[in-house]
């Protein structure tokens, strides 16, 4: 858990699902301030709600494409990575 906290704090994740329209939409970039057990405190970096603080809750995910069902709670964010490709 400590490794996961270090990996996401002070980095720029993006939202993977629409949580609240129009503030927290798919692809919105965030700056994580604090990780808690059931929420992430972050600041919006893009869009018309830039510099607003938000709380992102854990969302239950239930995959339907498997022969058995299970429920998983996870944060709907993923680290945004960028790199440059020079084709010269």
C-alpha positions as CSV (number, residue, x, y, z in Angstrom):
1,X,0.0,0.0,0.0
2,X,2.9,2.4,0.7
3,X,4.3,1.7,-2.7
4,X,1.0,2.5,-4.4
5,X,0.7,5.8,-2.4
6,X,4.2,6.8,-3.4
7,X,3.5,6.0,-7.0
8,X,0.4,8.2,-7.3
9,X,1.2,11.1,-5.0
10,X,2.9,14.1,-6.7
11,X,2.1,12.7,-10.1
12,X,-0.6,13.6,-12.7
13,X,-3.4,11.0,-13.0
14,X,-6.4,11.2,-15.3
15,X,-10.0,10.3,-14.6
16,X,-11.1,7.0,-16.3
17,X,-14.9,7.4,-15.9
18,X,-17.3,10.3,-15.8
19,X,-18.0,10.9,-12.1
20,X,-19.8,14.3,-12.1
21,X,-20.6,16.2,-15.2
22,X,-19.0,18.5,-16.2
23,X,-16.4,18.8,-13.5
24,X,-14.9,15.3,-13.4
25,X,-15.1,13.9,-16.9
26,X,-13.2,11.1,-18.6
27,X,-9.7,12.3,-19.3
28,X,-9.6,15.2,-16.9
29,X,-6.1,15.6,-15.3
30,X,-5.6,16.0,-11.6
31,X,-2.9,16.7,-9.0
32,X,-3.3,14.4,-6.1
33,X,-3.0,16.1,-2.7
34,X,-3.9,13.3,-0.3
35,X,-4.8,9.6,-0.5
36,X,-7.3,8.3,2.0
37,X,-8.9,4.9,2.4
38,X,-12.1,5.7,0.6
39,X,-11.3,8.9,-1.4
40,X,-8.6,10.8,-3.2
41,X,-8.3,14.5,-2.5
42,X,-7.1,16.2,-5.7
43,X,-7.0,19.5,-7.6
44,X,-8.3,19.7,-11.2
45,X,-5.6,20.8,-13.6
46,X,-7.6,21.1,-16.9
47,X,-10.9,22.6,-18.1
48,X,-13.2,25.3,-16.8
49,X,-12.9,23.9,-13.2
50,X,-9.1,24.3,-13.1
51,X,-7.6,24.8,-9.6
52,X,-10.8,23.5,-7.9
53,X,-10.3,20.9,-5.1
54,X,-12.3,17.7,-5.5
55,X,-12.8,14.4,-3.7
56,X,-12.9,11.2,-5.8
57,X,-14.6,8.2,-4.2
58,X,-13.9,4.6,-4.7
59,X,-16.3,3.1,-7.3
60,X,-17.5,-0.5,-7.3
61,X,-16.6,-2.4,-10.4
62,X,-18.5,-5.6,-11.3
63,X,-17.2,-7.3,-14.4
64,X,-20.0,-9.0,-16.4
65,X,-17.9,-10.8,-19.0
66,X,-16.8,-13.6,-16.7
67,X,-18.5,-16.9,-15.7
68,X,-18.5,-15.8,-12.1
69,X,-19.3,-12.4,-10.5
70,X,-17.2,-10.4,-8.0
71,X,-17.2,-6.8,-6.8
72,X,-14.2,-4.7,-6.6
73,X,-13.8,-1.2,-5.2
74,X,-11.2,1.0,-7.0
75,X,-10.4,4.6,-7.7
76,X,-11.3,5.6,-11.3
77,X,-7.9,7.1,-12.0
78,X,-4.7,6.1,-13.8
79,X,-1.4,7.8,-14.1
80,X,-1.0,9.9,-17.2
81,X,2.3,9.2,-18.9
82,X,3.8,11.2,-21.8
83,X,7.0,10.8,-23.8
84,X,8.5,12.3,-26.9
85,X,9.2,10.3,-30.1
86,X,11.8,11.7,-32.4
87,X,11.6,10.1,-35.9
88,X,14.6,12.0,-37.3
